[in-house]
Amino acid sequence: MEKKKNYGIQEVSKLMNLPKATIRYWDSRGLIASERNEQNDYREFSLQATLNLGNVSFLRSIGMPIKEVREILRADVSRQEEMLLDTRQSIEKKKRELEQQEVRIRKQIHALEEIRRLQGSPLAPGKPEFVRAVAFSNEKECHWRKIMEEPWVFVLAFDLSGQTYRYGIGYSEGELKGEPKGEPGGEAAVKEDAGEEEILWERREASYYNGLLLADNREEGKNNLAKMLGSLPEGMEPKGSILAQFLTSEARGREILDYYKLWVQV
């Protein structure tokens, strides 16, 4: 009969691609069972223990705490299935969260690309990317939640003089209809009750020019709007709406500069 082969910790570490310290720790916590070589007192692992080590490694890799790993290794089949189903639900939730985070990262990168595209350029033809801007309300939790999740929905609605403005929230056509956002992990948007919202602007058939607005984050009204309006083609002037959609902020020494995508109706 072939003698049972045991594996030393160095060999197991190499075969399983696990640090020896991790294997020793799991052994000390009772997750795996090593044997002692009678001649040198070194740890050794049977083939079955090595297979069990692979399962422990997998369970830890999916985020299962050591206490639960110990429990599942000693549980009957029904309890094992129950615990794995719970873990799968947790992983699916994390997956949705990661997908939502990836969407936000993609949007923020797009905002930075827009800054690079518009930087140093005069106003040029281009329509707003949202269809309605409603007045921002400090009392509305949904407004705070929306700008926390998607800061680029925050808009400034200027009067025709360009001297004063109001804070607003921009909505896409799909959001106003209560349609899903159409992105991984996106939840259905809640349709706003138009009767409860003060509409600052609504997109209609008109000509718009867009560019980049730079605003001092700490000094209200300090921005480059006058300069941008001066870059309109000769004979053109603002006629209906001046809107600015938040893109990002940038620290410049002690100053903080806000970047907005600007639209001017002409």
N, C-alpha and C positions, 0 to 999 in steps of 0.2 A: 504494500500500500504506500502510495506517495505521501511523504511527510507533509503536514500542513505548513504552508508558507506564511510567515508573518513579515510585515513590512516595518522598517525602521522609520522614525519620524522624518529623517532627512529625505528618504525615498518617497514617503507619502506627501511631504511638502512639495517636492518636485512634480510628482504625478498629478496632484490635485491643484497645483498652482496656488497654494495657500502658505502664508507665513507660518513658520514653526511656532512662533509665539501665539498665534491665533489657535492653532491646533492644541497647544498645551492649555490655553485658557478654556476652550470648549471641553477639554478632558476634565479639567478641575471643576467645571460647573455641571458635570454629569451628563453632557449632551452626547458624548461618545465614550466608548469603553476601550481603554488600552490595556495591554498586558505588560508584565515586566519580564525581561529576559533574565533567566536564572543565573546566567554566567556574568553579565555585566550590569544588570539592574536598569538597562535602558528601556524606554517606552517602545513597545511594538504594537502593531495593529494587524488584526486578522483581516482577511478579505471582506468578511461581513462588516467589521467595524469601519473599514475603508469605504464601503458602499454607504453605510450610515452617515459617514462624514460628508459624502457628496450631498446627501439629502439635507443635512444640517446647513451646509454651505448655501444651498438653494433657498431654504427657508429664511436664512438671515439676509440673503440678497434681495428678497422681496419685502423686507422691512419687518419681519415677524420678530418681536422681542424674545430674548433668551428664555424668559419665563414661559411664554407660549410655545416656543420650540420644545422645551422640556416636556410640556404637557402633551403636545401632539405626538411626540415620540412614544409616549406611554398610554395614549388613548386608544379606544377601540375604533373600528372602521367608521362607525356612524359619527363619532365625535371628530375624527380626522376630517371627514367630509364637511361637517358643519363649520369647522374652523377654517378650512380652505375656502369655502364659499364666502365666509365673512371677509377673509383677506382679499379675495378677488373683487368684492364690492368696494373695498377700500382702495385697491389699485385702480379700479375703473374711475372712481371719484378723482383720484390724483391725476389720472390721465386726462380727464376733462379739464381739470384746473391747469395742467401744463399746456393743453391745447389753447385755452383762453389766454394764457400768458404769452404763448407764441404769437397769437393774433395781435395782442397789444404791442409786442416788440416789433412786429412787422409794420404796424401802423406808425409807431414812433420813428422807425427807420425811414418810412415814406415821408414823414413830416420833415426830417432832417434833409432828405433828398430834395424836397420842395424848397427849403431854404437855400441850398446850394444852387438850385436851378434859377431861383428868382434874384439871388443876391447880385446887387450892382446893376440890375436891369430896370429900365423904365416900365411904366404901366403898359400892359399889352392885352389884347382881347382874351377874355376867359370868364366863364360863368361860375357862380357859387356852386359848391358841391352839396349844399343842403337846400331844402325847399322852404323852410320856415325857421324863424328865430323868435322865440318867446322871451319875455322878460324874466330874468333870473330872480328867484324869490328866496330870501334867507330862511323863510318859514317852510319851504317845501323840501322834505327829506329826499324826494325823488330827484330834485335838481342837484343836491349835494352828492348823492350817490352816482348820478350820471357823470358829473365832472371828475369825480374820484376815479371812476372806471375808465372814462374816456375824456381826458382833459382837453383834447382838440375840439370838443363840441362847444367849448366856451367861446362866446363871440362878443365883440364890441359893436354896437350900433350907433354910429355917429349921426349928428344932425348935419344938414347941408353946409353949415359954416365950418364943420370939422373941429370946432372948439370944444364941444361937449359930447358925451356919449353915455350910453346905458349898457349895463351888463345883460347878456342874453345867453340862451341855450339853443344850439342849432339842431334841427331834426331832419332826418332824411325822409323821403316819401314813404319808404317801407315802414319806418317806425310810426309814422302818423296813421298808417293803416293797420298797425298792430301785427305786421308780418315778422317772421323770424329774421334774425340778422343775417342768416345765410353764411355763417362762419362756423368752423369747428367749435363745438361746445357752446355756441351762442344760444341764448334763451330767447323766447319770443318777446318782442318789444311790447310794452304796455301802451296802448293807444291813449293819447292825452285827450282830455275833455276840452275842446276848443273854448267852451263857454267859461272855463275856469282859468284860461291862460290869456295873458295880455300879449297879443301878437305885435312884435316890433317890426317885423319884415316878413313878406311872403313873396316867393319868386313868381314873377310873371314874365311874359314875353318882353324883353328889353335887352339892350346892349350893355355889356359890362366889360370893364378893364380890370385886370388884376396885377398885383405886385407884392412887394414885401414891406410890411410895416414894422418898424423898430420902435419900441416904447420903453421908457425908463420904468422899471418895476416899482421904484420907490417914490417917484414924483409924477403924480397923475397929470396927464395932459402934455407931458414932455415926450414928444415923438417926432417922427419924420414925415407925418402925413402931408404937411404943406409942400414939402419937397416932392413927394410922390405925386400929388395932384398937379404940381407944376410940370410933371413929365408927360401929362396927357397930350395927345396930338393937338396941334394948333386948331383953335376954334371949338374944341370940346371942353365941356365943364360938367361937374356933377349935377344930375337932374333929379334923382330920386333917392338913392340909398348909398350909404358908405358903410361897408361891413368889414370886420376883421376877425378872422378865425385863429385862435391860439394854436401855435405849433410847438414851441419849447422856450425854455429860458437858458440864458448863458451868463456865467459869472465873468466879469471883467474887472479884476482887482476888487475894489470895494463896491463896485456897481453891479447891478443885476439887470440884464437886458432881456426883454421879452420879444419874441419873434411872432408875428401874426401874418397870415396870408390875407391880403387886402383885396377887396372888390369895390369898384366904383361904378355905379350906374350912370351912363352918359346918354 
